[in-house]
Amino acid sequence: MGTLGCINDMMRRDKENRELRRASRERLNETRNRLLDVKGKRSECNVSYEQLEHIAHETREWEEKERNSFLKGKLVFITLLAGIVLLIGAVLALFCK
């Protein structure tokens, strides 16, 4: 590529970069304006301390149930896998005699 081609390529990339920077500034301004609007519309929390404690308690109970359910699923999977391995071993032992 000659000198003229390099110059044209640099000018094209510079134009593309200018457009990308402009689009980025517009998105940044939109985000900033949206965040400022949200900040102005904030309302105070009307949840009492007792309600927060109740929500936290229910969340802990739900997490415990979820852990127990996952543990039971793992135990079932391991039991089934062990049963399949034993079954395959028994079948191989019968046919290999």
Residue frames relative to the residue before (quaternion, step in Angstrom):
aa qw qx qy qz dx dy dz
M 1.0000 0.0000 0.0000 0.0000 0.00 0.00 0.00
G 0.4021 -0.7334 0.5024 0.2191 3.54 -0.89 0.94
T 0.7414 -0.4046 0.3044 0.4404 3.52 -1.35 0.01
L 0.6502 0.5215 -0.3170 0.4525 3.56 0.98 -0.85
G 0.6405 0.5213 -0.3236 0.4618 3.59 1.03 -0.75
C 0.6461 0.5132 -0.3194 0.4660 3.58 1.00 -0.82
I 0.6540 0.5093 -0.3149 0.4624 3.57 0.95 -0.85
N 0.6539 0.5043 -0.3156 0.4674 3.60 0.94 -0.86
D 0.6453 0.5178 -0.3185 0.4627 3.58 1.00 -0.82
M 0.6562 0.5023 -0.3091 0.4707 3.61 0.94 -0.83
M 0.6525 0.5042 -0.3200 0.4665 3.59 0.98 -0.80
R 0.6396 0.5180 -0.3278 0.4638 3.61 1.00 -0.80
R 0.6720 0.4878 -0.2997 0.4697 3.61 0.90 -0.91
D 0.6277 0.5324 -0.3349 0.4587 3.58 1.04 -0.75
K 0.6470 0.5091 -0.3138 0.4730 3.59 1.00 -0.82
E 0.6513 0.5043 -0.3180 0.4695 3.60 0.95 -0.86
N 0.6632 0.5050 -0.3089 0.4580 3.59 0.93 -0.87
R 0.6096 0.5428 -0.3478 0.4613 3.60 1.04 -0.71
E 0.6664 0.4935 -0.2982 0.4727 3.59 0.95 -0.89
L 0.6512 0.5090 -0.3187 0.4640 3.60 0.99 -0.79
R 0.6460 0.5091 -0.3221 0.4687 3.60 0.98 -0.79
R 0.6350 0.5238 -0.3271 0.4641 3.58 1.01 -0.81
A 0.6632 0.4956 -0.3044 0.4711 3.59 0.92 -0.92
S 0.6425 0.5236 -0.3212 0.4581 3.58 1.01 -0.79
R 0.6439 0.5063 -0.3249 0.4727 3.60 0.96 -0.80
E 0.6431 0.5202 -0.3309 0.4543 3.61 0.96 -0.80
R 0.6598 0.4975 -0.3102 0.4700 3.59 0.93 -0.88
L 0.6421 0.5250 -0.3177 0.4596 3.57 0.99 -0.83
N 0.6592 0.4947 -0.3073 0.4758 3.60 0.96 -0.82
E 0.6353 0.5209 -0.3322 0.4634 3.60 1.00 -0.79
T 0.6571 0.5031 -0.3072 0.4698 3.57 0.94 -0.90
R 0.6447 0.5229 -0.3162 0.4594 3.57 0.93 -0.89
N 0.6761 0.4867 -0.2984 0.4658 3.59 0.86 -0.92
R 0.6425 0.5157 -0.3288 0.4617 3.58 0.98 -0.81
L 0.6637 0.4963 -0.3092 0.4665 3.61 0.95 -0.83
L 0.6372 0.5095 -0.3345 0.4717 3.59 1.02 -0.70
D 0.6311 0.5214 -0.3374 0.4648 3.61 1.02 -0.71
V 0.6581 0.5021 -0.3120 0.4663 3.58 0.95 -0.86
K 0.6370 0.5412 -0.3292 0.4392 3.58 0.97 -0.84
G 0.6808 0.4946 -0.2871 0.4577 3.57 1.00 -0.78
K 0.7123 0.4551 -0.2542 0.4700 3.60 1.15 -0.53
R 0.3446 0.7590 -0.4937 0.2479 3.58 1.22 0.24
S 0.1229 -0.7706 0.6199 0.0831 3.54 -1.09 0.74
E 0.5488 -0.6155 0.4477 0.3458 3.54 -1.17 0.49
C 0.5265 -0.6331 0.4740 0.3120 3.52 -1.18 0.64
N 0.2114 -0.7958 0.5595 0.0950 3.57 -0.85 1.00
V 0.4637 0.6698 -0.4503 0.3654 3.59 1.19 0.47
S 0.3818 -0.7355 0.5136 0.2224 3.55 -0.83 0.99
Y 0.6750 -0.4912 0.3703 0.4073 3.54 -1.33 0.30
E 0.6409 0.5286 -0.3237 0.4529 3.59 1.00 -0.81
Q 0.6477 0.5092 -0.3173 0.4696 3.57 1.00 -0.80
L 0.6365 0.5198 -0.3262 0.4672 3.58 1.02 -0.76
E 0.6394 0.5113 -0.3228 0.4750 3.59 1.01 -0.79
H 0.6441 0.5221 -0.3172 0.4602 3.58 0.98 -0.85
I 0.6520 0.5074 -0.3089 0.4712 3.59 0.95 -0.86
A 0.6539 0.5050 -0.3121 0.4691 3.60 0.95 -0.86
H 0.6431 0.5210 -0.3204 0.4609 3.59 0.99 -0.83
E 0.6646 0.4970 -0.3003 0.4702 3.59 0.91 -0.91
T 0.6316 0.5327 -0.3268 0.4589 3.57 1.04 -0.75
R 0.6539 0.4994 -0.3134 0.4741 3.58 0.94 -0.86
E 0.6387 0.5164 -0.3282 0.4666 3.61 0.98 -0.81
W 0.6582 0.5092 -0.3107 0.4592 3.58 0.93 -0.88
E 0.6507 0.5102 -0.3178 0.4640 3.60 0.97 -0.83
E 0.6406 0.5190 -0.3224 0.4652 3.60 1.01 -0.78
K 0.6410 0.5081 -0.3185 0.4790 3.60 0.97 -0.83
E 0.6438 0.5269 -0.3162 0.4560 3.56 0.97 -0.83
R 0.6538 0.4999 -0.3127 0.4742 3.62 0.95 -0.85
N 0.6554 0.5069 -0.3128 0.4644 3.59 0.95 -0.87
S 0.6420 0.5211 -0.3201 0.4625 3.57 0.97 -0.82
F 0.6550 0.5062 -0.3104 0.4674 3.58 0.96 -0.85
L 0.6436 0.5206 -0.3172 0.4627 3.58 0.99 -0.84
K 0.6518 0.5054 -0.3163 0.4688 3.59 0.94 -0.85
G 0.6392 0.5227 -0.3244 0.4615 3.59 0.98 -0.78
K 0.6502 0.5025 -0.3209 0.4709 3.59 0.97 -0.81
L 0.6519 0.5149 -0.3212 0.4546 3.60 0.95 -0.83
V 0.6367 0.5127 -0.3249 0.4755 3.60 0.97 -0.80
F 0.6581 0.5149 -0.3094 0.4540 3.58 0.92 -0.90
I 0.6694 0.4916 -0.3007 0.4689 3.59 0.91 -0.91
T 0.6408 0.5229 -0.3226 0.4602 3.59 1.00 -0.81
L 0.6642 0.4911 -0.3062 0.4732 3.57 0.92 -0.88
L 0.6481 0.5173 -0.3173 0.4601 3.57 0.95 -0.82
A 0.6527 0.4984 -0.3124 0.4775 3.59 0.95 -0.85
G 0.6401 0.5268 -0.3194 0.4590 3.60 1.00 -0.80
I 0.6525 0.5020 -0.3134 0.4734 3.58 0.96 -0.83
V 0.6490 0.5099 -0.3217 0.4640 3.60 0.95 -0.85
L 0.6581 0.4962 -0.3105 0.4735 3.59 0.94 -0.83
L 0.6442 0.5207 -0.3177 0.4615 3.58 0.97 -0.81
I 0.6588 0.4880 -0.3083 0.4826 3.58 0.92 -0.85
G 0.6381 0.5252 -0.3234 0.4609 3.60 1.00 -0.79
A 0.6596 0.4993 -0.3085 0.4695 3.58 0.97 -0.84
V 0.6543 0.5020 -0.3178 0.4678 3.60 0.94 -0.83
L 0.6610 0.4924 -0.3099 0.4738 3.60 0.93 -0.82
A 0.6383 0.5240 -0.3316 0.4561 3.59 1.02 -0.74
L 0.6518 0.5130 -0.3140 0.4619 3.61 1.02 -0.75
F 0.7485 0.4178 -0.2249 0.4633 3.58 0.86 -0.91
C 0.6689 0.5062 -0.3119 0.4461 3.60 1.13 -0.42
K 0.5109 0.6548 -0.4240 0.3611 3.65 1.20 -0.09
